[in-house]
Amino acid sequence: MTVSTVTASAFGADLLRYRRSASLWLLLLCAPVAARYMISETEGEGISIAVGGQLPVLTSPVFGIWLGIVVSTLVMPVVFIYLRAGPTRRQPWQLDETSPASRIAIALGRFGADAAIMMGVLIALSLAGLFLAWMKVTGPYQPGHILLLLWVVAGPTLLAVAAIRILFDAVPILRGALGDFLFFMLWMASIIVPSIAAENGSTFANNMASVGGAIRPLMESAPPGSESFAIGTSSLAPGRVELDPWAGIGAQGYLASRAGWVLLSLAIAALAGLVYRPHKSKARTQRFAWLDRLTLRRLLPGAAPSSQHATRAGLGIVPLVLAEMRLIASGSLFPLLAVGAAAIGLADDYRHAGSPAALLLLVFALSAHAGRTEARGLVALTATAPFHPLIRRMAFIVAGTVLSLAIAVPAMMVHGPLHVLELAFLTGAAASLAAIVLAWAARSPFVARITLLIGWYAYMAS
């Protein structure tokens, strides 16, 4: 088999699976819907771009940059969720890994299919953006300028997301929760780092630090004395500032950096094939065996093996909630991390320290157990139990809330019960409800985990 044949085969197979999936249409709708509700010229609504504390005059070029910002702030994690948990998340690795085909060729083919879907997202956003701009722009309506700036800003960003997905799927340690968390950190860095690098002048290296690509056009287009900028600001000064996005697009190293991200995405996809490691079916080594004795799985009573026939068990709600608590906290590291989160809660302000720490721990524990219980095969099995699946899901929410309250007990003793109790109850209940609903909808823990991580970041930042 030639490299081109393998690449074309992998590309065609994944693209066909995307085309057959109804969820693709939801993905194509997410960018236009995000643009409709996130682009606003009114203070406090949607995403506001402030340069020098003022809103810009919304010309056609500025609108194109604004659409690109929507991609880098919201659509970027959404498309990663889709690629990671979508129709191609399951691959026939039992066949691929035993074939003589080049792993690099397979990775490039899969990257090509993901890139084609990303371009579909951009096309949908472009069509919706042109209509939205027709209603909102000030001055001449210039569709060509809108599309050019949108694609220059957002195109390399989406290609980079597709390449990162292929790379994470190639490394065993990044195929699960660690990969989800790492992308979450990369997404946050893609928002924070460019703002710092933009202050050092326009060079190829500084512009490469911005995978989103929207900061430089804003910085360079501002009039003298208005270099400061903010995205998502809620406090604006009266008046409007006129921007010249073409000055940012033509800044030294900017266009070269966007082309660099396209080439780097291809290189990352090829690297994924080079570092690909096969799946292994082996027993997991227990690195923290001594901690296993402290888990709720051991502390709470479970079923004892017996040669006698099983009798009808007590079907009270309390045993069901206790069982859900035991399963949520079944990880060997959970007791140690829970103690650490409780200790952090003893700091001066529980809202800023203890509550985010406890919530971060629960995000991983809740999403993992919710993903297990909502797997298609297991749902069909548990549906035969005396309890309706909806009752079990309600017990899951109660169990997650109780665990949140349990972690907050030391903070209640130090800071007073009412304030801490309210935060622990609300965050635990909200995280548990979101985890079980998202796991039920996606039938996997990934969507719940990455969505809850984004929500956790918004909660911590607020």
C-alpha positions as CSV (number, residue, x, y, z in Angstrom):
1,M,0.0,0.0,0.0
2,T,1.3,3.4,-0.9
3,V,1.3,6.3,1.5
4,S,-1.2,8.2,-0.6
5,T,-3.6,5.2,-0.7
6,V,-3.5,4.8,3.1
7,T,-4.0,8.5,3.7
8,A,-7.0,8.6,1.2
9,S,-8.5,5.5,2.8
10,A,-8.3,6.9,6.4
11,F,-9.6,10.3,5.2
12,G,-12.5,8.7,3.4
13,A,-13.5,6.4,6.2
14,D,-13.6,9.1,8.9
15,L,-15.3,11.6,6.6
16,L,-18.0,9.0,5.8
17,R,-18.6,8.4,9.5
18,Y,-19.0,12.2,10.0
19,R,-21.4,12.5,7.1
20,R,-23.6,9.7,8.5
21,S,-23.8,11.3,12.0
22,A,-26.8,13.5,12.8
23,S,-24.6,15.3,15.4
24,L,-22.6,16.9,12.6
25,W,-25.5,19.3,12.0
26,L,-25.6,20.4,15.6
27,L,-21.9,21.2,15.3
28,L,-22.4,23.2,12.2
29,L,-25.1,25.2,14.0
30,C,-23.0,25.9,17.1
31,A,-20.8,28.6,15.4
32,P,-23.7,30.6,13.9
33,V,-25.6,30.4,17.2
34,A,-22.6,31.5,19.1
35,A,-22.0,34.4,16.8
36,R,-25.6,35.5,17.1
37,Y,-25.6,35.6,20.9
38,M,-22.0,36.5,21.6
39,I,-21.5,39.4,19.3
40,S,-23.1,42.5,20.8
41,E,-22.5,46.2,20.7
42,T,-24.5,46.7,23.9
43,E,-22.6,46.8,27.3
44,G,-23.2,43.7,29.3
45,E,-24.5,41.5,26.4
46,G,-22.4,39.0,24.6
47,I,-18.7,39.6,23.9
48,S,-17.6,43.2,24.0
49,I,-14.3,44.3,22.4
50,A,-13.0,47.4,24.1
51,V,-10.0,49.3,22.8
52,G,-8.9,52.1,25.1
53,G,-12.1,51.4,27.2
54,Q,-14.4,52.1,24.2
55,L,-16.3,50.0,21.8
56,P,-15.0,50.0,18.2
57,V,-16.9,51.3,15.2
58,L,-18.3,48.0,13.8
59,T,-17.1,48.2,10.2
60,S,-16.9,45.1,8.0
61,P,-13.2,44.4,8.7
62,V,-13.8,44.7,12.5
63,F,-16.8,42.4,12.2
64,G,-14.6,39.8,10.6
65,I,-12.1,40.0,13.5
66,W,-15.0,39.8,15.9
67,L,-16.2,36.5,14.3
68,G,-12.7,35.1,14.7
69,I,-12.7,36.0,18.4
70,V,-15.9,34.0,18.8
71,V,-14.1,31.0,17.4
72,S,-11.1,31.3,19.7
73,T,-13.1,31.9,22.9
74,L,-16.1,29.5,22.5
75,V,-16.1,27.5,19.4
76,M,-12.6,26.2,20.0
77,P,-13.5,24.0,23.0
78,V,-16.8,23.0,21.4
79,V,-15.2,21.6,18.3
80,F,-12.6,19.7,20.4
81,I,-15.4,18.2,22.4
82,Y,-17.1,17.1,19.2
83,L,-13.9,15.7,17.6
84,R,-13.0,13.9,20.8
85,A,-16.4,12.5,21.6
86,G,-18.0,12.5,18.2
87,P,-18.7,9.7,15.6
88,T,-15.0,8.9,15.1
89,R,-14.0,8.5,18.8
90,R,-14.0,4.8,18.4
91,Q,-11.4,3.5,15.9
92,P,-10.8,-0.1,14.7
93,W,-7.4,-0.1,16.2
94,Q,-7.4,-3.9,16.4
95,L,-7.1,-3.9,12.6
96,D,-5.1,-0.7,12.1
97,E,-2.4,-1.6,14.6
98,T,-1.8,-5.0,13.0
99,S,-1.7,-3.7,9.4
100,P,1.5,-2.8,7.6
101,A,0.1,0.7,6.8
102,S,2.1,3.7,7.8
103,R,0.9,5.3,11.1
104,I,1.9,8.7,9.8
105,A,-0.3,8.2,6.7
106,I,-3.2,7.1,8.8
107,A,-2.8,10.1,11.1
108,L,-2.6,12.5,8.2
109,G,-5.7,11.0,6.7
110,R,-7.7,11.3,10.0
111,F,-6.4,14.8,10.4
112,G,-7.6,15.6,6.8
113,A,-11.1,14.4,7.7
114,D,-11.2,16.5,10.9
115,A,-9.9,19.5,9.0
116,A,-12.6,19.1,6.4
117,I,-15.2,19.2,9.2
118,M,-13.5,22.3,10.7
119,M,-13.8,24.0,7.3
120,G,-17.5,23.1,7.3
121,V,-17.8,24.9,10.6
122,L,-16.1,27.9,9.1
123,I,-18.3,27.9,6.1
124,A,-21.5,27.8,8.3
125,L,-20.1,30.6,10.4
126,S,-19.2,32.6,7.3
127,L,-22.7,32.3,5.9
128,A,-24.3,33.3,9.2
129,G,-21.8,36.0,9.7
130,L,-22.5,37.6,6.4
131,F,-26.2,37.8,7.2
132,L,-25.5,39.1,10.7
133,A,-23.1,41.7,9.4
134,W,-25.6,42.9,6.9
135,M,-27.8,43.9,9.8
136,K,-25.1,45.3,12.1
137,V,-22.1,46.8,10.3
138,T,-21.6,50.5,10.1
139,G,-20.4,51.9,6.8
140,P,-19.9,49.9,3.6
141,Y,-21.0,46.3,3.6
142,Q,-17.9,44.4,2.4
143,P,-18.5,40.6,2.4
144,G,-15.1,39.9,0.9
145,H,-13.3,41.7,3.8
146,I,-15.4,39.9,6.4
147,L,-14.6,36.5,5.0
148,L,-10.9,37.2,4.4
149,L,-10.3,38.3,8.0
150,L,-12.5,35.6,9.5
151,W,-10.6,32.8,7.7
152,V,-7.2,34.3,8.3
153,V,-7.9,34.5,12.1
154,A,-10.0,31.4,12.6
155,G,-8.8,28.9,10.0
156,P,-5.4,28.1,11.5
157,T,-7.0,28.0,15.0
158,L,-9.4,25.2,14.0
159,L,-6.7,23.3,12.2
160,A,-4.6,23.4,15.3
161,V,-7.5,22.0,17.4
162,A,-7.9,19.1,14.9
163,A,-4.1,18.4,15.0
164,I,-4.1,18.4,18.8
165,R,-6.9,15.9,18.9
166,I,-5.0,13.5,16.6
167,L,-1.9,13.9,18.8
168,F,-3.8,13.2,22.0
169,D,-5.4,10.1,20.5
170,A,-1.9,8.8,19.6
171,V,-0.5,8.8,23.1
172,P,-2.0,6.3,25.6
173,I,-1.7,8.6,28.6
174,L,-3.6,11.4,26.8
175,R,-6.5,9.3,25.5
176,G,-8.4,9.8,28.7
177,A,-9.0,12.3,31.4
178,L,-5.4,13.7,31.4
179,G,-5.8,14.7,27.7
180,D,-9.1,16.4,28.5
181,F,-7.5,18.4,31.3
182,L,-4.4,19.2,29.2
183,F,-6.5,20.7,26.4
184,F,-8.4,22.7,28.9
185,M,-5.1,24.2,30.1
186,L,-4.0,24.8,26.5
187,W,-7.3,26.6,25.8
188,M,-6.8,28.9,28.8
189,A,-3.2,29.5,27.7
190,S,-4.4,30.4,24.2
191,I,-6.4,33.2,25.7
192,I,-3.9,34.5,28.3
193,V,-0.5,34.1,26.7
194,P,-1.3,36.1,23.5
195,S,-2.4,39.1,25.6
196,I,1.1,39.1,27.3
197,A,3.1,38.5,24.1
198,A,1.2,41.2,22.2
199,E,2.8,43.9,24.4
200,N,6.3,43.0,23.1
201,G,5.8,44.2,19.5
202,S,4.9,42.4,16.3
203,T,7.3,39.7,15.4
204,F,6.9,36.3,14.0
205,A,7.7,34.6,17.3
206,N,5.3,36.8,19.3
207,N,2.5,36.2,16.8
208,M,3.1,32.5,16.9
209,A,2.2,32.6,20.6
210,S,-1.3,33.5,19.6
211,V,-3.1,30.4,18.2
212,G,-6.4,32.4,18.2
213,G,-4.8,35.1,16.0
214,A,-7.2,37.9,17.0
215,I,-5.0,39.9,19.5
216,R,-2.5,41.4,17.0
217,P,-5.2,43.0,14.7
218,L,-6.7,44.6,17.7
219,M,-3.4,45.9,19.1
220,E,-2.1,47.3,15.8
221,S,-5.3,48.8,14.6
222,A,-5.9,51.1,17.6
223,P,-5.2,54.8,17.2
224,P,-2.2,56.3,19.3
225,G,-3.0,56.3,23.0
226,S,-5.6,53.6,22.8
227,E,-3.4,50.5,22.8
228,S,-5.1,48.8,25.8
229,F,-7.8,46.3,24.9
230,A,-10.2,44.0,26.6
231,I,-12.4,41.1,25.4
232,G,-15.6,40.4,27.3
233,T,-15.4,43.7,29.3
234,S,-18.4,44.9,31.1
235,S,-17.3,48.5,31.9
236,L,-17.1,50.7,28.9
237,A,-16.5,54.4,28.4
238,P,-18.9,56.5,26.2
239,G,-18.0,57.0,22.5
240,R,-16.6,54.9,19.8
241,V,-13.0,54.2,18.6
242,E,-12.2,53.7,15.0
243,L,-9.9,50.7,14.2
244,D,-7.9,49.8,11.2
245,P,-7.7,46.0,11.2
246,W,-5.7,46.0,8.0
247,A,-2.8,47.5,10.0
248,G,-2.8,44.5,12.3
249,I,-3.1,42.0,9.4
250,G,-0.1,43.7,7.7
251,A,1.9,43.9,10.9
252,Q,5.4,42.3,10.8
253,G,5.2,38.5,11.1
254,Y,1.4,38.2,11.4
255,L,0.4,36.6,8.1
256,A,3.6,34.5,8.3
257,S,2.5,33.3,11.8
258,R,-0.9,32.3,10.5
259,A,0.7,30.3,7.7
260,G,3.1,28.9,10.3
261,W,0.2,27.5,12.4
262,V,-1.2,25.8,9.3
263,L,2.2,24.1,8.7
264,L,2.6,23.4,12.4
265,S,-0.8,21.7,12.4
266,L,0.3,19.4,9.6
267,A,3.5,18.7,11.5
268,I,1.7,17.9,14.7
269,A,-0.6,15.5,12.8
270,A,2.5,13.8,11.3
271,L,4.1,13.7,14.7
272,A,1.1,11.9,16.0
273,G,1.7,9.1,13.6
274,L,5.4,9.0,14.5
275,V,4.8,8.8,18.3
276,Y,1.7,6.6,18.0
277,R,1.6,3.8,20.6
278,P,-0.7,0.8,20.3
279,H,-3.5,0.0,22.7
280,K,-2.6,-2.6,25.3
281,S,-4.9,-4.9,27.2
282,K,-3.2,-5.5,30.5
283,A,-4.1,-5.3,34.2
284,R,-3.6,-2.0,35.8
285,T,-0.9,-1.8,38.3
286,Q,-1.9,-0.4,41.7
287,R,0.6,2.3,42.6
288,F,-1.3,3.4,45.7
289,A,-2.5,0.1,47.1
290,W,-2.4,1.4,50.7
291,L,-4.8,4.2,49.8
292,D,-7.4,1.7,48.6
293,R,-8.1,0.7,52.2
294,L,-9.3,4.3,52.9
295,T,-11.8,4.6,50.0
296,L,-15.5,4.6,50.6
297,R,-15.6,1.4,48.6
298,R,-14.0,-0.3,51.6
299,L,-15.5,1.9,54.4
300,L,-19.1,1.4,53.3
301,P,-20.5,-2.2,53.4
302,G,-20.8,-4.0,50.0
303,A,-22.2,-7.4,49.0
304,A,-20.4,-10.4,50.4
305,P,-19.8,-13.4,48.2
306,S,-21.9,-16.4,49.4
307,S,-22.9,-19.8,48.2
308,Q,-26.5,-19.2,49.3
309,H,-29.2,-17.9,47.0
310,A,-29.5,-14.1,47.0
311,T,-32.5,-12.7,48.8
312,R,-34.4,-9.6,47.9
313,A,-32.2,-6.7,49.1
314,G,-33.4,-3.7,51.0
315,L,-34.4,-1.1,48.4
316,G,-34.4,2.0,50.4
317,I,-33.3,5.3,49.0
318,V,-30.6,5.7,51.6
319,P,-28.6,2.6,50.7
320,L,-28.9,3.6,47.0
321,V,-27.4,7.1,47.8
322,L,-24.6,5.4,49.9
323,A,-23.8,3.1,47.0
324,E,-23.6,6.0,44.6
325,M,-21.3,7.9,47.1
326,R,-19.1,4.8,47.3
327,L,-18.8,4.5,43.6
328,I,-18.2,8.2,43.0
329,A,-15.3,8.2,45.5
330,S,-14.0,4.8,44.5
331,G,-10.7,6.1,43.2
332,S,-7.6,5.3,45.3
333,L,-6.5,8.9,45.3
334,F,-9.9,10.4,46.2
335,P,-9.5,10.3,50.0
336,L,-6.1,12.0,49.8
337,L,-7.3,14.6,47.4
338,A,-10.4,15.2,49.4
339,V,-8.3,15.8,52.5
340,G,-6.2,18.2,50.6
341,A,-9.3,20.1,49.3
342,A,-10.7,20.3,52.8
343,A,-7.4,21.7,54.1
344,I,-7.4,24.3,51.3
345,G,-10.9,25.2,52.5
346,L,-9.4,26.4,55.8
347,A,-7.9,29.4,54.0
348,D,-9.3,32.9,54.7
349,D,-11.9,33.0,51.9
350,Y,-13.6,29.6,51.2
351,R,-15.2,31.1,48.0
352,H,-11.8,31.8,46.4
353,A,-9.8,28.7,47.6
354,G,-11.7,25.8,49.2
355,S,-14.7,25.8,47.0
356,P,-12.8,25.7,43.6
357,A,-10.5,23.0,45.0
358,A,-13.4,20.8,46.1
359,L,-15.3,21.4,42.9
360,L,-12.3,20.5,40.7
361,L,-12.0,17.2,42.5
362,L,-15.7,16.5,42.1
363,V,-15.6,17.4,38.4
364,F,-13.3,14.4,37.7
365,A,-15.0,12.0,40.2
366,L,-18.6,12.8,39.1
367,S,-17.8,12.8,35.3
368,A,-16.0,9.4,35.6
369,H,-18.8,7.7,37.5
370,A,-21.6,9.3,35.4
371,G,-19.9,8.1,32.2
372,R,-19.7,4.6,33.5
373,T,-23.3,4.4,34.6
374,E,-24.7,6.0,31.4
375,A,-22.9,3.7,29.0
376,R,-25.3,2.2,26.6
377,G,-24.9,-1.4,27.6
378,L,-25.0,-0.7,31.3
379,V,-28.1,1.5,31.0
380,A,-29.9,-1.4,29.3
381,L,-28.9,-3.6,32.2
382,T,-29.8,-1.3,35.1
383,A,-33.2,-0.6,33.5
384,T,-34.2,-4.1,34.7
385,A,-33.5,-3.2,38.3
386,P,-36.4,-2.4,40.7
387,F,-35.4,1.2,40.8
388,H,-36.2,3.3,37.7
389,P,-33.0,4.8,36.1
390,L,-34.3,8.2,36.8
391,I,-34.4,7.4,40.6
392,R,-30.7,6.2,40.3
393,R,-29.8,9.5,38.6
394,M,-31.5,11.5,41.3
395,A,-29.6,9.4,43.9
396,F,-26.4,10.3,42.0
397,I,-27.2,14.0,42.3
398,V,-27.8,13.6,46.0
399,A,-24.6,11.6,46.5
400,G,-22.5,14.2,44.7
401,T,-24.1,17.0,46.8
402,V,-23.4,15.1,50.1
403,L,-19.8,14.5,49.1
404,S,-19.4,18.2,48.4
405,L,-20.8,19.0,51.8
406,A,-18.6,16.5,53.5
407,I,-15.5,18.0,52.0
408,A,-16.6,21.4,53.3
409,V,-17.2,20.3,56.9
410,P,-13.8,21.6,58.2
411,A,-14.4,25.0,56.5
412,M,-17.8,25.2,58.1
413,M,-16.2,24.7,61.5
414,V,-13.7,27.5,60.9
415,H,-15.7,30.1,58.8
416,G,-19.2,29.5,60.0
417,P,-21.7,27.0,58.6
418,L,-24.1,29.1,56.6
419,H,-21.9,30.7,54.0
420,V,-19.8,27.6,53.4
421,L,-22.9,25.4,53.4
422,E,-24.6,27.4,50.7
423,L,-21.5,27.3,48.4
424,A,-20.9,23.6,49.0
425,F,-24.5,22.7,48.4
426,L,-25.0,24.8,45.3
427,T,-21.7,23.8,43.6
428,G,-22.1,20.1,44.5
429,A,-25.7,19.9,43.3
430,A,-25.0,21.9,40.1
431,A,-21.9,19.8,39.2
432,S,-23.8,16.5,39.9
433,L,-26.8,17.5,37.8
434,A,-24.6,18.7,34.9
435,A,-22.5,15.6,35.0
436,I,-25.4,13.1,34.9
437,V,-27.3,15.0,32.3
438,L,-24.3,15.4,30.0
439,A,-23.2,11.8,30.4
440,W,-26.8,10.7,29.6
441,A,-26.8,12.8,26.5
442,A,-23.3,11.8,25.2
443,R,-23.1,8.3,26.7
444,S,-19.5,9.0,27.7
445,P,-17.6,10.9,30.5
446,F,-15.7,13.1,28.1
447,V,-18.3,15.7,27.3
448,A,-19.3,16.0,30.9
449,R,-15.7,16.4,32.0
450,I,-14.6,19.0,29.6
451,T,-17.8,21.0,29.9
452,L,-17.5,20.9,33.7
453,L,-13.9,22.0,33.5
454,I,-14.9,25.0,31.4
455,G,-17.6,25.8,33.9
456,W,-15.1,25.3,36.8
457,Y,-12.8,27.9,35.2
458,A,-15.6,30.3,34.8
459,Y,-16.6,29.8,38.4
460,M,-13.1,30.2,39.7
461,A,-12.5,33.3,37.6
462,S,-15.7,34.9,38.7
